[in-house]
């Protein structure tokens, strides 16, 4: 177990996406805390003052960047108490669930990966004094930037967001941590009262069950993943490979997802769902001929599947391939069945615009915008992009 965690730790330097996936699947919170503590202790083991003069505001910022000369617990508390909850709050504010629910389901895995990532980012800084290297704040700033980039990989893997949003969320979380450190500096010695045994016991008594519940979701996910891995030993179990493919696909680990889906199709060639997902990935990667082949095969294998999202994906793939007439036929069929699907309406609108049917295209874009507005709150965040893109297409048609 320790060996697997150490491999994932050092793999973060060379293959961060793969490493984050391993940490989420097999990582241990105690290991993350241990390595973060070790790096922080090493970082504060030598009295190497900064060779700069700083204002109070700069000192507050450097407190998060270097955590010097404050206690070795400061960086870990900043990550666990400010950084991770800030990321989860941002996720909640974008309409993906309540803050309390997201905390229960995502806090433990986010904290585990964040502490590990922090240790990886700051390990070189902790080693510099051992070689008697005189350094200023620049290495700390580089480490902070590296930490933010690695956390963007974590956000992307856990929440399935795109790169732009993931980097933005990680950067905002970093700023919140700087603010939290500034507030702790203003509090001064008052913050020490929170470490009173009476206060700690009261907090433990009040929130014991909630804190223990934070780890349940992580253990459940890891146990589910382990059971799927065990199930793949059965040469006749295609669904285990398919489910593992979905996990990799959400994390944007497309090569691993494709490998799982391919194995599922080898075990059961009549199963349509893996072909559907292979088509989606191929379309995303602009391998359009392969996408069309997989999507058409999925439609032919399952009549029920052919009435759902696969037809929308097929229509979009036809459109991107320049086969506009075929795209129109597929998307018209989909929109007639799913009148309130904003993604399908958006692609049908673009197809109609390409065919010169501007009035009908405008109607589709307006329906897509309205469909997003009337979506349930938990779906609105996922479909918002189609509303904004429909607005852009409408402006082109004016």
C-alpha positions as CSV (number, residue, x, y, z in Angstrom):
1,X,0.0,0.0,0.0
2,X,2.8,2.4,0.9
3,X,4.7,1.5,-2.2
4,X,1.6,2.3,-4.4
5,X,1.2,5.6,-2.7
6,X,4.9,6.5,-3.1
7,X,4.8,5.6,-6.8
8,X,1.8,7.8,-7.4
9,X,3.5,10.6,-5.4
10,X,6.6,10.7,-7.6
11,X,4.6,10.0,-10.7
12,X,3.0,13.4,-10.2
13,X,6.2,15.0,-11.5
14,X,6.1,13.2,-14.9
15,X,2.5,12.0,-15.5
16,X,0.2,14.1,-13.3
17,X,-3.1,13.0,-14.9
18,X,-2.3,9.3,-14.4
19,X,-0.9,9.9,-10.9
20,X,-4.1,11.8,-9.8
21,X,-6.2,8.9,-11.0
22,X,-4.1,6.4,-9.0
23,X,-4.3,8.6,-5.9
24,X,-8.1,8.8,-6.2
25,X,-8.4,5.1,-6.6
26,X,-5.8,3.8,-4.2
27,X,-4.6,6.7,-2.2
28,X,-4.8,7.0,1.6
29,X,-5.5,10.1,3.6
30,X,-3.1,9.2,6.3
31,X,-0.3,8.9,3.7
32,X,-1.2,12.4,2.2
33,X,-1.1,13.9,5.7
34,X,2.2,12.2,6.5
35,X,4.1,13.3,3.4
36,X,2.7,16.9,3.7
37,X,3.8,17.0,7.3
38,X,7.3,15.7,6.4
39,X,7.7,18.2,3.6
40,X,6.5,21.1,5.9
41,X,8.8,20.0,8.7
42,X,11.8,19.8,6.3
43,X,10.9,23.2,4.9
44,X,11.0,24.8,8.4
45,X,14.0,22.8,9.7
46,X,16.4,25.4,8.6
47,X,16.3,29.1,9.5
48,X,16.7,30.6,6.0
49,X,15.2,34.1,6.1
50,X,14.0,35.8,2.9
51,X,16.4,38.4,1.5
52,X,13.6,40.9,1.0
53,X,11.8,43.6,2.8
54,X,8.0,43.1,2.7
55,X,4.9,45.1,3.5
56,X,2.2,43.6,5.7
57,X,0.2,42.6,2.6
58,X,3.2,40.9,1.0
59,X,3.9,39.1,4.2
60,X,0.3,37.8,4.3
61,X,0.8,36.6,0.7
62,X,4.1,35.0,1.4
63,X,2.6,33.3,4.4
64,X,0.7,31.1,2.0
65,X,3.5,30.9,-0.5
66,X,6.2,29.8,2.0
67,X,4.6,29.6,5.4
68,X,7.7,31.0,6.9
69,X,8.4,31.7,9.8
70,X,5.1,30.3,11.0
71,X,4.4,26.8,12.3
72,X,4.7,23.8,10.1
73,X,0.9,23.1,10.4
74,X,0.1,26.4,8.7
75,X,0.3,25.1,5.1
76,X,-1.7,21.9,5.9
77,X,-4.4,23.9,7.7
78,X,-4.6,26.4,4.8
79,X,-5.1,23.6,2.3
80,X,-7.6,21.6,4.4
81,X,-9.6,24.4,5.9
82,X,-9.5,27.1,3.2
83,X,-8.4,25.8,-0.2
84,X,-10.4,22.6,-0.5
85,X,-13.7,24.0,0.9
86,X,-13.2,27.0,-1.5
87,X,-13.1,24.6,-4.5
88,X,-16.2,22.8,-3.3
89,X,-18.0,26.1,-2.7
90,X,-17.2,27.2,-6.3
91,X,-18.5,23.9,-7.6
92,X,-21.7,24.4,-5.6
93,X,-22.1,28.0,-6.8
94,X,-22.0,26.8,-10.4
95,X,-25.2,24.8,-9.8
96,X,-23.8,21.3,-9.2
97,X,-25.4,20.6,-5.8
98,X,-25.6,22.0,-2.3
99,X,-22.3,22.8,-0.5
100,X,-23.1,20.4,2.3
101,X,-23.8,17.5,0.0
102,X,-20.7,18.2,-2.1
103,X,-18.6,18.4,1.1
104,X,-19.8,15.0,2.2
105,X,-19.2,13.4,-1.2
106,X,-16.0,15.2,-2.3
107,X,-14.1,16.7,0.6
108,X,-12.0,13.6,1.6
109,X,-10.8,12.8,-1.9
110,X,-10.1,16.5,-2.6
111,X,-8.2,16.9,0.7
112,X,-6.2,13.7,0.1
113,X,-5.1,14.8,-3.4
114,X,-4.5,18.4,-2.4
115,X,-2.2,17.6,0.5
116,X,-0.3,15.1,-1.7
117,X,0.0,17.7,-4.5
118,X,1.2,20.4,-2.0
119,X,3.9,18.0,-0.8
120,X,5.0,17.3,-4.4
121,X,5.1,21.0,-5.3
122,X,7.0,22.1,-2.2
123,X,9.4,19.2,-1.8
124,X,12.1,20.9,-3.9
125,X,11.9,24.0,-1.7
126,X,12.3,21.8,1.4
127,X,15.4,20.3,-0.1
128,X,17.2,23.5,-1.1
129,X,18.5,24.5,2.4
130,X,20.0,21.0,2.8
131,X,22.4,22.0,0.0
132,X,23.0,25.4,1.6
133,X,21.5,27.2,-1.4
134,X,20.7,30.8,-0.7
135,X,17.4,31.7,-2.3
136,X,14.7,34.3,-2.2
137,X,10.9,34.2,-2.8
138,X,11.1,33.2,-6.5
139,X,11.4,29.4,-5.9
140,X,8.4,29.6,-3.6
141,X,6.4,31.5,-6.2
142,X,7.3,28.8,-8.8
143,X,6.2,26.1,-6.3
144,X,2.9,27.9,-5.8
145,X,2.3,28.1,-9.5
146,X,3.1,24.4,-9.9
147,X,0.8,23.6,-7.0
148,X,-2.0,25.5,-8.7
149,X,-1.5,23.7,-12.0
150,X,-1.5,20.3,-10.4
151,X,-4.6,21.2,-8.5
152,X,-6.3,22.1,-11.8
153,X,-5.5,18.5,-12.9
154,X,-7.2,17.3,-9.6
155,X,-10.3,19.5,-10.2
156,X,-10.5,18.3,-13.8
157,X,-10.3,14.7,-12.7
158,X,-12.7,14.9,-9.8
159,X,-15.4,17.2,-11.3
160,X,-14.9,16.4,-15.0
161,X,-14.5,20.1,-15.9
162,X,-12.5,21.6,-18.8
163,X,-9.0,23.0,-18.5
164,X,-10.1,26.6,-18.5
165,X,-12.6,26.3,-15.6
166,X,-10.3,23.9,-13.7
167,X,-7.4,26.4,-13.7
168,X,-9.7,29.2,-12.8
169,X,-11.1,27.3,-9.8
170,X,-7.6,26.3,-8.6
171,X,-6.5,30.0,-8.9
172,X,-9.5,31.2,-6.9
173,X,-8.8,28.6,-4.3
174,X,-5.2,29.8,-4.0
175,X,-6.4,33.4,-3.5
176,X,-8.9,32.3,-0.8
177,X,-6.0,30.6,1.0
178,X,-3.9,33.7,0.9
179,X,-6.9,35.6,2.3
180,X,-7.3,33.0,5.1
181,X,-3.7,33.4,6.0
182,X,-4.1,37.1,6.1
183,X,-7.0,36.8,8.5
184,X,-5.1,34.4,10.7
185,X,-2.3,37.1,10.9
186,X,-4.9,39.7,11.9
187,X,-6.2,37.4,14.6
188,X,-2.7,37.0,16.0
189,X,-2.6,35.2,19.3
190,X,-6.4,34.9,19.4
191,X,-6.2,32.0,17.0
192,X,-4.4,30.0,19.7
193,X,-7.6,29.8,21.7
194,X,-9.0,27.5,19.0
195,X,-6.4,25.0,20.0
196,X,-7.6,24.9,23.6
197,X,-8.3,21.4,24.8
198,X,-11.8,22.4,25.8
199,X,-12.6,24.0,22.4
200,X,-11.1,21.0,20.6
201,X,-13.2,18.6,22.7
202,X,-16.3,20.6,22.0
203,X,-15.7,20.6,18.3
204,X,-15.1,16.9,18.4
205,X,-18.3,16.3,20.3
206,X,-20.3,18.4,18.0
207,X,-18.9,17.3,14.6
208,X,-17.6,13.8,15.2
209,X,-20.1,12.0,13.1
210,X,-19.9,14.6,10.3
211,X,-16.1,14.4,10.1
212,X,-16.2,10.6,10.1
213,X,-18.8,10.8,7.3
214,X,-16.4,12.8,5.1
215,X,-14.3,9.7,4.5
216,X,-17.2,7.4,3.8
217,X,-17.7,8.6,0.3
218,X,-14.0,8.2,-0.5
219,X,-13.9,4.7,0.9
220,X,-17.1,3.8,-1.0
221,X,-15.6,5.0,-4.3
222,X,-12.4,3.2,-3.8
223,X,-14.2,0.0,-2.7
224,X,-16.4,0.2,-5.8
225,X,-13.4,0.6,-8.0
226,X,-11.6,-2.3,-6.4
227,X,-14.7,-4.5,-6.9
228,X,-14.8,-3.5,-10.6
229,X,-11.1,-4.4,-11.0
230,X,-11.8,-7.8,-9.4
231,X,-14.8,-8.3,-11.7
232,X,-12.6,-7.8,-14.8
233,X,-11.0,-11.1,-13.9
234,X,-14.2,-12.8,-15.1
235,X,-13.6,-13.2,-18.9
236,X,-17.3,-12.9,-19.5
237,X,-18.0,-9.7,-17.6
238,X,-18.1,-6.8,-20.1
239,X,-19.9,-4.4,-17.8
240,X,-17.0,-4.1,-15.4
241,X,-14.8,-2.9,-18.2
242,X,-17.5,-0.5,-19.3
243,X,-18.0,1.0,-15.9
244,X,-14.2,1.4,-15.5
245,X,-14.2,3.1,-18.9
246,X,-16.8,5.6,-17.6
247,X,-14.6,6.5,-14.6
248,X,-11.6,7.1,-16.9
249,X,-13.7,9.1,-19.3
250,X,-15.0,11.5,-16.6
251,X,-11.4,12.1,-15.6
252,X,-10.4,12.8,-19.3
253,X,-8.1,9.8,-19.3
254,X,-9.3,8.9,-22.8
255,X,-6.6,6.3,-23.7
256,X,-7.5,4.2,-20.6
257,X,-11.2,4.7,-21.3
258,X,-10.9,3.5,-24.9
259,X,-8.9,0.5,-23.8
260,X,-11.7,-0.5,-21.4
261,X,-14.4,0.0,-23.9
262,X,-12.6,-2.0,-26.5
263,X,-12.2,-4.8,-24.1
264,X,-15.9,-4.7,-23.3
265,X,-16.8,-4.9,-27.1
266,X,-14.5,-7.9,-27.4
267,X,-16.3,-9.7,-24.6
268,X,-19.8,-8.8,-25.8
269,X,-19.9,-7.5,-29.4
270,X,-23.7,-7.0,-29.2
271,X,-23.4,-4.4,-26.4
272,X,-24.1,-1.0,-27.8
273,X,-23.1,1.3,-24.9
274,X,-19.3,0.9,-25.3
275,X,-19.6,1.7,-29.0
276,X,-21.5,4.8,-28.1
277,X,-18.8,6.0,-25.7
278,X,-16.1,5.1,-28.2
279,X,-17.9,7.2,-30.8
280,X,-18.2,10.2,-28.3
281,X,-14.4,10.0,-27.5
282,X,-13.5,9.7,-31.2
283,X,-15.7,12.7,-32.0
284,X,-14.1,14.7,-29.2
285,X,-10.7,13.9,-30.5
286,X,-11.7,14.8,-34.1
287,X,-11.4,11.3,-35.4
288,X,-14.7,11.8,-37.2
289,X,-14.7,8.8,-39.5
290,X,-14.2,6.5,-36.6
291,X,-16.8,8.4,-34.6
292,X,-19.4,7.9,-37.3
293,X,-18.5,4.2,-37.6
294,X,-18.9,3.6,-33.8
295,X,-22.1,5.7,-33.5
296,X,-23.8,4.0,-36.4
297,X,-22.9,0.6,-35.0
298,X,-24.4,1.6,-31.6
299,X,-27.6,2.7,-33.3
300,X,-27.9,-0.6,-35.2
301,X,-27.2,-2.7,-32.1
302,X,-29.9,-1.3,-29.8
303,X,-33.2,0.1,-30.8
304,X,-33.8,1.8,-27.4
305,X,-30.3,3.4,-27.6
306,X,-31.1,4.7,-31.0
307,X,-33.9,6.8,-29.6
308,X,-31.6,8.6,-27.2
309,X,-28.4,10.6,-27.1
310,X,-26.6,8.5,-29.6
311,X,-28.7,10.0,-32.4
312,X,-27.7,13.5,-31.3
313,X,-24.0,12.5,-31.2
314,X,-24.4,11.0,-34.6
315,X,-26.0,14.2,-36.0
316,X,-23.2,16.3,-34.5
317,X,-20.5,14.0,-36.0
318,X,-22.2,14.2,-39.4
319,X,-22.2,18.0,-39.1
320,X,-18.5,18.2,-38.1
321,X,-17.7,15.8,-41.0
322,X,-19.4,18.2,-43.5
323,X,-22.3,15.8,-44.2
324,X,-25.0,18.4,-43.6
325,X,-27.9,16.5,-45.1
326,X,-27.3,13.4,-43.0
327,X,-26.8,15.7,-40.0
328,X,-30.2,17.3,-40.6
329,X,-32.0,14.0,-40.9
330,X,-30.5,12.6,-37.7
331,X,-30.9,15.8,-35.6
332,X,-34.5,16.4,-36.8
333,X,-35.3,12.9,-35.7
334,X,-33.7,13.5,-32.3
335,X,-35.3,16.9,-31.7
336,X,-38.8,15.6,-32.6
337,X,-38.3,13.0,-29.8
338,X,-36.4,15.2,-27.3
339,X,-37.9,18.7,-27.7
340,X,-36.2,20.2,-24.7
341,X,-32.7,19.0,-25.1
342,X,-30.6,22.2,-25.5
343,X,-27.5,20.4,-27.0
344,X,-29.7,18.7,-29.7
345,X,-31.4,22.0,-30.5
346,X,-28.1,23.8,-30.7
347,X,-26.7,21.3,-33.2
348,X,-29.9,21.2,-35.2
349,X,-29.9,25.0,-35.3
350,X,-26.3,25.1,-36.7
351,X,-27.2,22.5,-39.3
352,X,-30.2,24.5,-40.4
353,X,-28.1,27.6,-40.6
354,X,-25.6,25.8,-42.8
355,X,-28.5,24.8,-45.1
356,X,-29.6,28.4,-45.4
357,X,-32.8,27.9,-43.4
358,X,-32.1,30.9,-41.1
359,X,-35.6,31.4,-39.8
360,X,-35.8,27.8,-38.6
361,X,-32.2,28.0,-37.2
362,X,-33.1,31.0,-35.1
363,X,-36.1,29.1,-33.7
364,X,-33.9,26.2,-32.7
365,X,-31.4,28.5,-31.0
366,X,-34.1,30.3,-29.1
367,X,-35.6,27.0,-28.0
368,X,-32.2,25.9,-26.8
369,X,-31.8,29.1,-24.7
370,X,-35.2,28.6,-23.3
371,X,-34.6,24.9,-22.6
372,X,-31.5,25.8,-20.5
373,X,-33.5,28.4,-18.5
374,X,-36.3,25.9,-17.6
375,X,-33.9,23.0,-16.7
376,X,-33.9,21.8,-13.1
377,X,-31.1,23.5,-11.1
378,X,-28.9,20.3,-11.0
379,X,-29.0,20.1,-14.8
380,X,-28.7,23.8,-15.6
381,X,-25.0,23.9,-14.9
382,X,-24.3,21.0,-17.3
383,X,-26.3,22.5,-20.1
384,X,-25.5,26.2,-19.7
385,X,-22.8,26.0,-22.4
386,X,-25.4,25.2,-25.1
387,X,-27.4,28.3,-24.1
388,X,-24.4,30.6,-24.3
389,X,-23.3,29.1,-27.7
390,X,-26.8,29.4,-29.0
391,X,-26.8,33.1,-28.1
392,X,-23.5,33.5,-30.1
393,X,-25.0,31.7,-33.1
394,X,-28.1,33.9,-32.9
395,X,-25.9,37.1,-33.1
396,X,-24.3,35.8,-36.3
397,X,-27.7,35.4,-37.9
398,X,-28.9,38.9,-37.2
